[in-house]
Amino acid sequence: MAGHFFDGRRLIDLHPQPASFTLRGRFFGSPVRTMQNASPARACGIDFGTSNSTVGWWRPGIDPLIALEGAQPTLPSVVFFNLEERRPVYGRQALGEYLEGYEGRLMRSLKSLLGSKLLKSETTVLGSAMPFKEILGLFLGTLKQRAETAAGRPFEEVVLGRPVFFVDDDCQADREAADTLAAAARKIGFREVSFQYEPIAAAFDYESRIQQEERVLIVDIGGGTSDFSLVRLSPERRAVEDRQADILATGGVHIGGTDFDKQLSLQGVMPLFGYGSRMKSEAPMPTSTHLNLATWHTINAVYAPASQRALQSMRYDIVDPTGIDRLFRLIEQRAGHWLAMQVEQGKIELTEQQRFAIDFQRIEPDLRVELTRQGFEDAIASLLERIGGSIGQLLVDAGVRPDEVDTVFFTGGSSAIPALRESVAGLLPRARHVEGNRFGSIGSGLAIEARKRYG
């Protein structure tokens, strides 16, 4: 059966799907099953996130999120290849071993590989070449294994969450990203694989708690994408199998928490390390190293010998070498991921307070920078404008006036940013704001969907 892609305005026929598939809220593949009996679901739902991942399993009267790391229902989407002990570790343990100083390779924001050119290449880990697709599979396999261990049973069917767009304005790349994720899921042992848009899954989670009909805008600001769905929800519709008529519009843009981190890093931190320095020719210093350091999945590129040689070649052509000398020390310590973590923590802290200081004592005595909320908001202003534009277009596509939206449901780790909330409030001044589980709403909704589809 032909697959389809909804671009916010029209349904475009793309290609035959290799497995059952869901687009614009409609499921193509195995028939949907109802939730009439009270036995646990056969299938699980996986929210493979850019920053954090969850697995949901529907059981009567029990929170659907499965504990994946100790008692925690989230597993940070991180792999650390511990060179000293010759093994990969995941999640919080991976971050802990990296920060403790173990020799190895840290990889984060793995979902960002989907739709990127890196996915077709390989990298060196534990002294050997490994395709990026295989690294993706290792993490997904860990999610499956941990969920099965906690549940005490295997899972052969899965509903995977997906952003509305893996890649903006490129249907071919978007299709390849979905196909790659589906293939990785089948390779680790899932017999049946289907998809649901992440904001639609969050809508189903919210619907499980409401008492009356609402027209709801789901605003899902994840680590790598911002996804939106305008949906009609009500207690009476929970058991309806085909919800396509209730999905008024979907949209999204490839902007997320890692992009906010990147802009905060470039504007607030990287000037200490030479970003914006002038060459003796009056030209600005080339920025590729700073851009790589500010982007989670390209940090390791700055450690490559060719990259370091390029920096060395420009050292004596810079008017003031103070910044680039700090950059050399940071690279020598392989502290790029540490720096990115400090910036990410700054972003988180600035959602609650006006200022946050980062101490760079490890790079230079008495070196520190103070980040401010205003500076952060200025740095991400253009990104918020694009997010607002996407929401505005979604309302146009749905034929719904702003004052006809009853509720805005926020989910996703970066949905708490005050400037983002204010931007959405300005677009929908009459809608009430509801806070979802920022890291769990999608996984819970996927568990509900998996129960409906597979029994």
C-alpha positions as CSV (number, residue, x, y, z in Angstrom):
1,M,0.0,0.0,0.0
2,A,1.3,3.4,-0.9
3,G,2.6,5.6,2.0
4,H,1.7,9.3,2.2
5,F,3.4,12.4,3.6
6,F,1.4,15.3,5.0
7,D,3.3,18.6,4.5
8,G,0.7,20.8,6.3
9,R,-1.2,21.6,3.1
10,R,-1.6,18.4,1.1
11,L,-1.2,14.6,1.2
12,I,1.7,13.5,-1.0
13,D,2.1,9.9,-2.2
14,L,5.7,8.9,-1.5
15,H,6.5,5.2,-1.8
16,P,5.5,1.7,-0.7
17,Q,6.2,1.3,3.0
18,P,8.3,-1.7,4.1
19,A,6.3,-2.1,7.3
20,S,3.0,-0.8,8.7
21,F,3.1,3.0,9.0
22,T,1.2,5.9,10.4
23,L,0.9,9.3,8.8
24,R,-1.4,12.2,9.6
25,G,-2.7,10.2,12.5
26,R,-3.9,7.3,10.2
27,F,-2.4,3.9,10.5
28,F,-1.4,1.9,7.5
29,G,-0.9,-1.8,8.2
30,S,-2.3,-4.1,10.7
31,P,-6.0,-3.5,11.8
32,V,-6.5,-1.4,14.9
33,R,-7.7,-3.3,17.9
34,T,-9.9,-1.9,20.6
35,M,-9.1,-1.7,24.4
36,Q,-12.1,-3.7,25.6
37,N,-10.4,-6.1,28.0
38,A,-8.2,-5.2,31.0
39,S,-5.1,-7.4,30.2
40,P,-1.7,-5.8,29.7
41,A,-0.8,-4.8,26.2
42,R,1.2,-7.1,23.9
43,A,3.1,-4.2,22.4
44,C,5.1,-1.2,23.6
45,G,5.7,2.3,22.4
46,I,9.1,3.8,22.1
47,D,9.8,7.5,22.2
48,F,13.4,7.7,20.9
49,G,14.2,11.2,21.7
50,T,17.1,13.5,20.8
51,S,18.0,14.1,24.5
52,N,16.0,11.4,26.4
53,S,14.1,8.3,25.5
54,T,11.2,6.4,27.1
55,V,9.4,3.1,26.6
56,G,5.6,2.9,27.4
57,W,3.7,-0.3,28.1
58,W,-0.1,-0.1,28.7
59,R,-1.3,-1.9,31.9
60,P,-4.6,-1.2,33.7
61,G,-4.3,1.3,36.5
62,I,-0.5,1.6,36.2
63,D,1.7,4.4,34.9
64,P,2.7,3.1,31.4
65,L,6.3,4.4,31.5
66,I,8.8,1.6,32.2
67,A,11.8,2.2,34.4
68,L,14.9,2.1,32.2
69,E,17.7,3.2,34.4
70,G,17.3,2.4,38.1
71,A,13.9,3.8,39.0
72,Q,14.1,6.4,36.2
73,P,11.6,6.2,33.3
74,T,13.9,8.2,31.0
75,L,17.2,7.0,29.5
76,P,19.3,9.9,28.2
77,S,20.1,9.2,24.5
78,V,23.8,8.9,25.1
79,V,26.4,6.2,24.4
80,F,29.9,6.2,25.8
81,F,32.4,3.8,24.3
82,N,34.6,3.1,27.3
83,L,38.0,2.5,25.8
84,E,39.7,1.4,29.0
85,E,37.1,-1.3,29.7
86,R,36.3,-2.0,26.0
87,R,32.5,-1.7,26.3
88,P,29.6,0.6,25.5
89,V,27.6,2.1,28.3
90,Y,24.4,4.1,28.1
91,G,22.4,6.9,29.6
92,R,23.3,8.5,32.9
93,Q,26.1,5.9,33.4
94,A,27.6,7.0,30.1
95,L,27.6,10.6,31.1
96,G,29.0,9.7,34.5
97,E,31.9,7.7,33.2
98,Y,32.8,10.4,30.7
99,L,32.8,13.0,33.4
100,E,34.9,10.8,35.6
101,G,37.6,10.9,33.0
102,Y,37.5,7.5,31.5
103,E,39.2,7.4,28.1
104,G,36.7,6.8,25.3
105,R,34.2,8.3,22.9
106,L,30.9,10.0,24.0
107,M,28.0,10.2,21.5
108,R,24.9,12.2,22.3
109,S,21.8,13.4,20.3
110,L,21.8,10.2,18.3
111,K,18.4,10.9,16.9
112,S,20.0,13.9,15.1
113,L,21.8,11.4,12.9
114,L,18.5,10.5,11.2
115,G,18.2,12.4,8.0
116,S,21.8,13.6,8.1
117,K,24.6,12.6,5.8
118,L,26.5,11.1,8.7
119,L,24.1,8.2,8.8
120,K,25.6,6.8,5.7
121,S,29.1,6.9,7.0
122,E,31.0,5.3,9.8
123,T,33.2,6.4,12.7
124,T,35.9,5.0,14.9
125,V,35.0,3.6,18.3
126,L,37.0,1.3,20.5
127,G,39.7,1.3,17.9
128,S,37.5,0.0,15.1
129,A,35.3,1.5,12.4
130,M,31.6,1.3,13.1
131,P,28.7,2.5,10.9
132,F,26.6,5.2,12.6
133,K,23.5,3.1,11.8
134,E,24.9,0.3,14.0
135,I,25.4,2.8,16.8
136,L,21.8,3.8,16.4
137,G,20.8,0.1,16.6
138,L,22.9,-0.4,19.8
139,F,20.9,2.3,21.6
140,L,17.6,1.1,20.4
141,G,18.5,-2.5,21.3
142,T,19.3,-1.3,24.8
143,L,15.9,0.4,25.1
144,K,14.2,-2.9,24.0
145,Q,16.3,-5.1,26.3
146,R,15.8,-2.9,29.4
147,A,12.1,-2.6,28.8
148,E,11.7,-6.4,28.4
149,T,13.8,-7.0,31.6
150,A,11.6,-4.6,33.6
151,A,8.4,-5.9,32.1
152,G,9.4,-9.6,32.5
153,R,8.3,-10.4,29.0
154,P,9.4,-9.9,25.4
155,F,8.0,-7.3,23.0
156,E,7.6,-8.2,19.3
157,E,5.4,-5.2,18.2
158,V,6.2,-1.6,18.6
159,V,4.8,1.9,17.8
160,L,7.7,4.3,17.3
161,G,7.3,8.0,17.8
162,R,8.4,10.2,15.0
163,P,8.6,13.9,14.4
164,V,6.2,15.4,11.9
165,F,9.4,16.2,9.8
166,F,12.7,14.5,10.4
167,V,14.0,16.8,7.7
168,D,12.5,20.1,6.7
169,D,11.6,20.6,3.0
170,D,13.1,17.3,1.8
171,C,10.6,14.5,1.4
172,Q,13.3,12.0,0.2
173,A,15.5,12.6,3.2
174,D,12.5,12.5,5.5
175,R,11.5,9.1,4.1
176,E,15.0,7.7,4.4
177,A,15.1,8.7,8.0
178,A,11.9,6.9,8.8
179,D,13.0,3.9,6.8
180,T,16.3,3.8,8.7
181,L,14.6,3.9,12.1
182,A,12.1,1.2,11.0
183,A,14.9,-1.0,9.7
184,A,16.9,-0.6,13.0
185,A,13.8,-1.6,15.0
186,R,13.3,-4.8,12.9
187,K,17.0,-5.7,13.1
188,I,16.9,-5.7,17.0
189,G,13.9,-8.1,17.0
190,F,10.7,-6.2,16.5
191,R,8.5,-8.2,14.2
192,E,5.9,-5.5,13.5
193,V,6.9,-1.8,13.4
194,S,4.6,1.2,12.9
195,F,4.8,4.9,13.5
196,Q,2.8,7.7,15.2
197,Y,3.5,11.4,15.1
198,E,5.0,12.4,18.5
199,P,2.5,15.3,19.1
200,I,-0.4,13.0,18.3
201,A,0.9,10.5,20.9
202,A,1.1,13.4,23.4
203,A,-2.5,14.3,22.5
204,F,-3.7,10.8,23.3
205,D,-2.0,11.0,26.7
206,Y,-3.7,14.3,27.5
207,E,-7.0,12.9,26.3
208,S,-6.9,10.2,28.9
209,R,-7.4,12.8,31.6
210,I,-9.9,15.3,30.2
211,Q,-13.6,15.5,31.1
212,Q,-15.1,17.4,28.1
213,E,-14.4,18.0,24.5
214,E,-11.6,20.4,23.7
215,R,-9.8,21.7,20.6
216,V,-6.2,21.3,21.6
217,L,-2.9,22.5,20.1
218,I,-0.1,20.1,21.1
219,V,3.2,21.9,21.3
220,D,6.0,19.4,21.5
221,I,9.4,21.0,21.7
222,G,11.9,18.2,21.8
223,G,15.7,18.0,21.6
224,G,15.8,18.1,17.8
225,T,12.4,19.2,16.4
226,S,9.4,21.2,17.3
227,D,6.1,19.5,16.3
228,F,2.6,20.7,16.4
229,S,-0.8,19.1,16.1
230,L,-4.3,20.6,16.3
231,V,-6.7,17.9,17.5
232,R,-10.2,17.5,18.7
233,L,-10.2,15.5,21.9
234,S,-13.0,14.2,24.2
235,P,-13.7,11.4,26.6
236,E,-16.2,9.9,24.1
237,R,-13.5,9.7,21.4
238,R,-11.0,7.7,23.4
239,A,-12.3,4.3,22.1
240,V,-12.8,5.4,18.5
241,E,-10.5,3.4,16.2
242,D,-10.0,5.8,13.3
243,R,-9.2,9.3,14.6
244,Q,-8.2,10.9,11.3
245,A,-11.2,13.2,11.3
246,D,-10.1,14.5,14.8
247,I,-6.7,15.6,13.5
248,L,-7.3,19.0,12.2
249,A,-3.7,19.8,11.1
250,T,-0.1,18.8,11.8
251,G,3.1,20.7,11.3
252,G,6.6,21.1,12.5
253,V,10.0,22.6,12.0
254,H,13.5,21.1,12.6
255,I,14.3,23.3,15.6
256,G,14.7,21.9,19.1
257,G,16.5,22.1,22.4
258,T,19.9,21.3,20.8
259,D,19.4,24.3,18.5
260,F,18.7,26.5,21.5
261,D,21.9,25.1,23.1
262,K,23.8,25.9,20.0
263,Q,22.7,29.5,19.8
264,L,23.4,30.1,23.5
265,S,26.8,28.6,23.1
266,L,27.7,30.7,20.1
267,Q,26.5,33.9,21.5
268,G,27.3,33.5,25.1
269,V,30.3,31.2,25.4
270,M,32.2,30.8,22.2
271,P,33.5,34.4,22.1
272,L,35.7,33.4,25.0
273,F,37.3,30.8,22.7
274,G,37.9,33.0,19.7
275,Y,34.5,33.1,18.0
276,G,34.2,36.5,16.3
277,S,38.0,37.1,16.4
278,R,39.5,39.2,13.7
279,M,42.3,38.1,11.4
280,K,45.1,40.5,10.5
281,S,43.5,40.8,7.1
282,E,40.4,42.2,8.9
283,A,38.4,39.1,7.9
284,P,36.6,37.3,10.7
285,M,38.1,34.0,12.0
286,P,36.6,31.0,10.2
287,T,33.8,29.5,12.4
288,S,33.7,25.8,11.5
289,T,35.4,24.7,14.7
290,H,33.1,26.8,16.9
291,L,30.0,25.5,15.1
292,N,31.1,21.9,15.5
293,L,31.8,22.5,19.2
294,A,28.3,24.1,19.7
295,T,26.5,21.1,18.0
296,W,26.3,17.9,20.0
297,H,26.7,15.3,17.2
298,T,29.7,17.1,15.5
299,I,31.8,17.8,18.6
300,N,34.2,14.9,17.9
301,A,35.1,16.5,14.6
302,V,37.2,19.1,16.3
303,Y,39.5,16.5,17.7
304,A,40.5,15.3,14.2
305,P,44.1,16.0,13.3
306,A,43.1,17.9,10.1
307,S,40.8,20.2,12.1
308,Q,43.6,20.9,14.6
309,R,46.1,21.6,11.8
310,A,43.7,24.1,10.3
311,L,43.5,25.9,13.6
312,Q,47.3,25.9,14.0
313,S,47.7,27.4,10.6
314,M,45.6,30.4,11.4
315,R,47.0,31.0,14.9
316,Y,49.5,33.7,14.0
317,D,47.2,35.4,11.6
318,I,44.7,36.4,14.4
319,V,45.1,39.9,15.9
320,D,44.4,38.7,19.4
321,P,45.2,35.0,19.9
322,T,43.8,34.8,23.5
323,G,40.6,33.1,22.4
324,I,42.1,30.6,20.1
325,D,44.8,29.7,22.7
326,R,41.9,28.8,25.1
327,L,40.3,26.9,22.3
328,F,43.5,24.8,21.9
329,R,43.5,24.0,25.6
330,L,39.9,23.0,25.5
331,I,40.6,20.7,22.5
332,E,43.7,19.3,24.2
333,Q,41.5,18.3,27.2
334,R,38.9,16.9,24.9
335,A,36.4,18.9,26.9
336,G,33.9,19.7,24.1
337,H,31.1,17.5,25.5
338,W,31.8,18.9,29.0
339,L,31.4,22.4,27.6
340,A,28.2,21.4,25.8
341,M,26.8,20.1,29.1
342,Q,27.6,23.3,30.9
343,V,25.7,25.3,28.2
344,E,22.8,22.9,28.3
345,Q,22.6,23.3,32.1
346,G,22.7,27.0,31.6
347,K,19.7,26.8,29.3
348,I,17.8,24.8,31.9
349,E,18.7,27.2,34.7
350,L,17.6,30.2,32.7
351,T,14.1,28.9,32.5
352,E,13.8,29.5,36.2
353,Q,16.3,32.4,36.9
354,Q,17.7,35.4,35.2
355,R,21.4,34.6,35.4
356,F,23.7,31.6,35.4
357,A,27.5,31.5,35.6
358,I,29.8,28.9,34.0
359,D,33.2,28.4,35.6
360,F,36.0,27.6,33.2
361,Q,38.7,27.1,35.9
362,R,39.8,23.9,34.1
363,I,40.7,25.9,31.0
364,E,42.1,29.0,32.6
365,P,42.3,30.3,36.2
366,D,39.5,32.8,37.1
367,L,37.9,32.4,33.7
368,R,34.1,32.4,33.9
369,V,31.1,33.7,31.9
370,E,27.7,34.9,33.1
371,L,24.8,33.9,30.9
372,T,21.6,35.9,31.2
373,R,18.0,35.1,30.3
374,Q,17.8,38.2,28.1
375,G,20.9,37.2,26.3
376,F,19.5,33.7,25.8
377,E,16.2,35.1,24.5
378,D,18.1,37.4,22.1
379,A,20.1,34.4,20.8
380,I,17.1,32.3,20.0
381,A,14.7,35.0,18.8
382,S,15.0,34.0,15.2
383,L,14.3,30.4,16.1
384,L,11.2,31.3,18.1
385,E,10.0,33.4,15.1
386,R,10.2,30.3,12.9
387,I,8.3,28.2,15.5
388,G,5.6,30.9,15.7
389,G,5.4,30.9,11.9
390,S,4.9,27.2,11.8
391,I,2.1,27.4,14.4
392,G,0.4,30.2,12.4
393,Q,0.6,28.2,9.2
394,L,-0.9,25.2,11.0
395,L,-3.9,27.3,12.1
396,V,-4.4,28.4,8.5
397,D,-4.2,24.9,7.2
398,A,-6.8,23.8,9.8
399,G,-9.1,26.7,9.0
400,V,-9.3,27.5,12.7
401,R,-9.1,31.0,14.2
402,P,-6.7,31.6,17.1
403,D,-9.7,32.3,19.4
404,E,-11.2,28.9,18.6
405,V,-8.3,27.0,20.3
406,D,-9.3,25.9,23.8
407,T,-6.1,24.5,25.1
408,V,-2.3,24.5,24.5
409,F,-0.7,21.4,25.8
410,F,3.0,21.7,26.2
411,T,5.4,18.7,26.2
412,G,9.0,18.2,25.4
413,G,12.1,19.2,27.4
414,S,12.4,22.7,26.0
415,S,8.7,23.6,26.2
416,A,9.4,25.3,29.5
417,I,11.4,28.1,28.0
418,P,9.6,31.3,29.1
419,A,10.1,33.2,25.9
420,L,8.7,30.3,23.9
421,R,5.6,30.2,26.2
422,E,5.2,33.9,25.8
423,S,5.4,33.6,22.0
424,V,2.7,31.0,21.9
425,A,0.5,32.9,24.3
426,G,0.8,35.9,21.9
427,L,-0.5,33.7,19.1
428,L,-3.3,32.1,21.1
429,P,-4.3,34.6,23.8
430,R,-7.6,32.9,24.8
431,A,-6.2,29.4,25.1
432,R,-5.5,27.9,28.5
433,H,-2.0,26.4,29.0
434,V,-1.6,22.9,30.3
435,E,1.7,21.4,31.3
436,G,2.3,17.8,30.3
437,N,5.0,15.4,31.5
438,R,7.8,17.1,29.5
439,F,9.7,13.8,29.2
440,G,6.9,11.3,29.4
441,S,3.8,12.4,27.6
442,I,4.8,11.0,24.2
443,G,5.9,7.6,25.6
444,S,2.6,7.3,27.5
445,G,0.6,8.2,24.4
446,L,2.5,5.7,22.3
447,A,1.7,3.0,24.9
448,I,-2.0,3.8,24.5
449,E,-1.6,3.7,20.7
450,A,0.3,0.4,20.8
451,R,-2.5,-1.1,22.9
452,K,-5.1,-0.1,20.4
453,R,-3.2,-1.4,17.4
454,Y,-1.8,-4.7,18.6
455,G,-4.0,-5.7,21.6
